Amino acid sequence: MTNTARMHDRIRNYSPLGGSPAIFVAAGAGVKRAVLLPVRGRIQCAIVLAARTVMSAHDIRSAVRPDPDRPMVDIADYVADCRIESKEAYDTARYMLLDSLATAMMAMRFPECVKHLGPLVPGATLPGGARVPGTSHELDPVQAAFAIGTQIRWLDFNDTWLAAEWGHPSDNLGAILAVADWLGRKAEREGGQALTVRDVLGYAIKAHEIQGCYALKNSFNRVGQDHVILVRLASTAVATHMLGGDKERIITAVSHSWIDNGALRTYRHAPNTGPRKSWAAGDACRRAVTHAINAVYRGVVGYPSALSAKTWGFYDVAFKGKPFEFERPFGSYVMENVLFKISFPAEFHAQTAVECAMQLHGAVVGKLDQIEKVVIETQEAGCRIIDKTGPLANYADRDHCIQYMVAVPLIFGRLTADDYNDDVAADPRIDALRDKMTVSENLQFTRDYFDPDKRYIGNSVQVFFKDGSSTGKISIDYPIGHRKRRVEGIPVLLKKFEAAMRGHLPVHKVTAVLEATRDPAKLDAMPIQQFLGLFTL
């Protein structure tokens, strides 16, 4: 393919969020960058992603280093150069930060989470290091990234992104907050300039965008890999820049991230579902900060064809020889459209199913023994991930079982994190009701799920009784955390945040936190280490 052909392969019309089309403008053949003309002033820049990445034709006997793979360069260009101007993206990022800290505080009620949050070995603390919210731990930024990432992800109650690949982009805060706090406290001691909360929000927007744009067209789950590979990728890129790395260092760090390959999804699926899924993102954050430190402070060598190298590169080893595909350029689309888990700590493909079950609770609670069957319709992804039969071994099994997540609200009229515990699961009515459930794919739900202008996560639930009667069929296309329900959802998110703070922090800390987060402009201007200090014990 000629350079001119490559240019035309990359440059294409783009209509962000269903708005008026914008055109990628480039000058000259062989152009590697393109500029996105503003659409209603919302996105000021975007880095063009190669629509197709040509596999390396490099002679495997030659020691001549090729140019870096284009996807790695695109990430470096975006992280280092792109200026995010979208008010909606920053506003959503601010809510995302509060929501993530809420989930972290809620996780502190669970000893299985808390045991992971300290130093890797006893005594390996770092006074003046990065702090773990809701604790007194001060750690090196690598271990702090693991701890914070684990807190945020533990209850499966932070934000979500669903496409060809699934994931939770706020997982990246494990790395971002750990590095930011460590740098901020260092700057305080040395008279330097600390990052502000707004700086951190900007890095979060970019981490969301990298993870989410890769997820739109590239299914890592189809090759057995866990989505945290994209957490490691995005966190590596932004953490390297936070530490002072230039484009070359970002490319180096990202190449190491790809060479790591990916964790298997074994721990997310029957018959092996287990709690590693609750700390897998923390592990990815830990590895990301390691790569960033090695690239910036150690000057390690990078691997330019980490993706495309014949036989030994990621594409050939792990992706069936296929290069990555991209639907849109990097901008701020993912943060603007991210899904919040607000009402229920449930795997996101089941969120609307839980809402349906809550609506049906009053009609069935007095007739549980008369139920003949419960019919659930979901998306293709829901069938693949959370349709489970048989005994559920632990809470991680239960919060990834759509039948369990529907049975609990039908019986109790609620679904909380505590409902995945052994004592609740021991109620025989839950498994009895699960045995009466059928789960099938609704093709329209699947189509709407992949439609970039919708991104719905539809489910329906209907209960049939032994006397031949039935409830109505309750269908919900998108949950309260969807972008189309922001006005309805944000007040609920803020209540979730305040309740989580009151559930773990001392009263004087709660007061300080609520005061600091009341005014967005003042919060944005706050040095990040001062903000995170409000959450320490």
Secondary structure as UniProt FT lines:
FT   HELIX           3..10
FT   HELIX           16..18
FT   STRAND          24..25
FT   TURN            29..30
FT   STRAND          35..36
FT   TURN            40..41
FT   TURN            60..61
FT   HELIX           70..81
FT   HELIX           87..107
FT   TURN            108..109
FT   HELIX           111..114
FT   TURN            115..116
FT   TURN            122..123
FT   TURN            127..128
FT   STRAND          130..131
FT   TURN            133..134
FT   STRAND          138..139
FT   HELIX           141..153
FT   TURN            154..155
FT   STRAND          160..162
FT   STRAND          166..167
FT   HELIX           169..172
FT   HELIX           173..190
FT   HELIX           197..217
FT   HELIX           221..223
FT   HELIX           228..242
FT   TURN            243..244
FT   HELIX           247..259
FT   HELIX           265..268
FT   TURN            270..271
FT   HELIX           276..293
FT   HELIX           294..298
FT   TURN            304..308
FT   TURN            310..312
FT   HELIX           314..318
FT   TURN            320..321
FT   HELIX           333..337
FT   HELIX           348..350
FT   HELIX           351..364
FT   HELIX           365..370
FT   STRAND          371..378
FT   HELIX           380..386
FT   HELIX           395..398
FT   TURN            399..400
FT   HELIX           402..412
FT   HELIX           417..420
FT   HELIX           422..425
FT   HELIX           428..434
FT   TURN            435..436
FT   STRAND          437..441
FT   HELIX           443..450
FT   TURN            452..454
FT   STRAND          459..465
FT   TURN            466..467
FT   STRAND          474..476
FT   TURN            480..481
FT   HELIX           483..485
FT   HELIX           486..504
FT   HELIX           507..516
FT   TURN            517..518
FT   HELIX           520..525
FT   HELIX           528..533
FT   TURN            534..535
//
